Amino acid sequence: TRQEAADGLPRFPPGFFFGAATASYQIEGAHDADGRGPSIWDTYCRTPGKVADGATGDVACDHYHRYREDVALLKQLGADSYRFSVAWPRVQPGGSGPVNPAGLDFYDRLVDELLAAGIEPAATLYHWDLPQELEDQGGWRVRSTAERFAEYTGMVVERLGDRVGRWMTLNEPFCAAFVGYAVGRHAPGAQEGAGAIAASHHLLVAHGLATRVLREAGAREVGIALNPDHLVPASSSAEDAAAVRRAGVLHNDIWLDPLFAGRYPEHERETWGPLLDAVPRLDGDLELIGQPLDFVGVNFYRPITVSDTPHREPDPARRTAVDIGAAESWQGDVRTTTMGWPVVPATFTDLLTELVARYPGLPPVVITENGSAEADTVSADGRVHDTDRVEYLHGHLVALAEAVERGVDVRGYYVWSLLDNFEWAFGYDRRFGIVRVDYDTLTRTPKDSYHWYRELIARHRAADGPASTARTAPAS
Ligand code: GBH
């Protein structure tokens, strides 16, 4: 396509930056080191039958002890920026009370190591590892958790604010609220109606309060990482179209409307009205949530097909917040990844162009995650020829370049993920890394996709000069 340069690699505008992303619980291990408290994921993993093979994040990639090696891999890659998350239970083991300096020390070392390697640190403050003590007090169902989150944010920015160039308050609040409190496939594993909706509002309040704290501390770029979904009706029927609208509230509107349009969702009242109206909101919440951001993070993996379906629970009062008469599946004759997710790169372009069209107030976009889980293919020469992942990344970066060409203001891209890691309820079986991790020896092996991505970054830099990330100098 015309978005590919003569070398066959997708091309991006000058200043566009590239990086890789991870999350604390998925890679760090060292679950009880230096005073870290338990998170809801430690509890969930220890609940029989919840996570595949009884896997836990106790050791994971042992990044906590091997971060220097991992930063060296990022440097070799030529990454402009590294997106990691801070584990709240390391910084504040019970989610309230005094800071645990030894826990913050880890991120201090990591940030310095990144800066020494010329890589911009980009920190996510919440990637799902809520301190268990806070869950015991109601978790995201209660507003006080959002207030605790603001305190914790203050502790982190006080220590790292001089060096972190980019902040994301939350990662995929959709998953934290609905997969955690309604589907029950993520920690804390609840299956609720009102509780999940309350959680969604309190997560947004937490985002707003944390944004305020970050601004007051003079933080550079502030944003949030969302997973807006491209929803496709299963057929041309009116029923399936209505199911897409119902699901759209849950996946997209409940987040995007308050963040970028100054309103709570006002449509599909029949499904959502009673649930949304029951949320305990305070005056001023919309202003708090809708504060201007420097960027919106978009995590994109695949399109979702939605069809009309009967409710699982006939009694409306007992339904979970995801039992909305909509079924999600995939239909179509395309390759799927080992997650069972269809590979349809053009839908990435569609999602981004539609997002911008729908929300004129949308800030610049950063792709905070994109990648694919593929089979673990170590060949006799010890290399990992992950051709399916290379093809996935190539297709999606071409689609992203196409969105940029069509006028979407995209500033950068993080591949998910730097390392194979703990894929939540799927354990270690699904591998998203551009670097392979041998879970017996913890040896890291860059895959073909790593070398491909490195080449793309090198060509981009040669053509366009250095990226303009919000890189900051260490305090002198
Ligand atoms: C992202 O989640 C995450 O940010 C990241 O941590 C993760 O490793 C990565 O993508 C790859 O998955 O069918 O209701 O059980 C992506 C969102 C998480 C996809 C939950 C669907 C199962 C939901 N997803 N998942 S459910």
Boltz pocket constraint, residues with backbone or C-beta under 6 A from the ligand:
constraints:
  - pocket:
      binder: B
      contacts: [[A, 23], [A, 26], [A, 171], [A, 172], [A, 175], [A, 179], [A, 183], [A, 185], [A, 227], [A, 299], [A, 369], [A, 416], [A, 422], [A, 423], [A, 432]]
      max_distance: 6.0
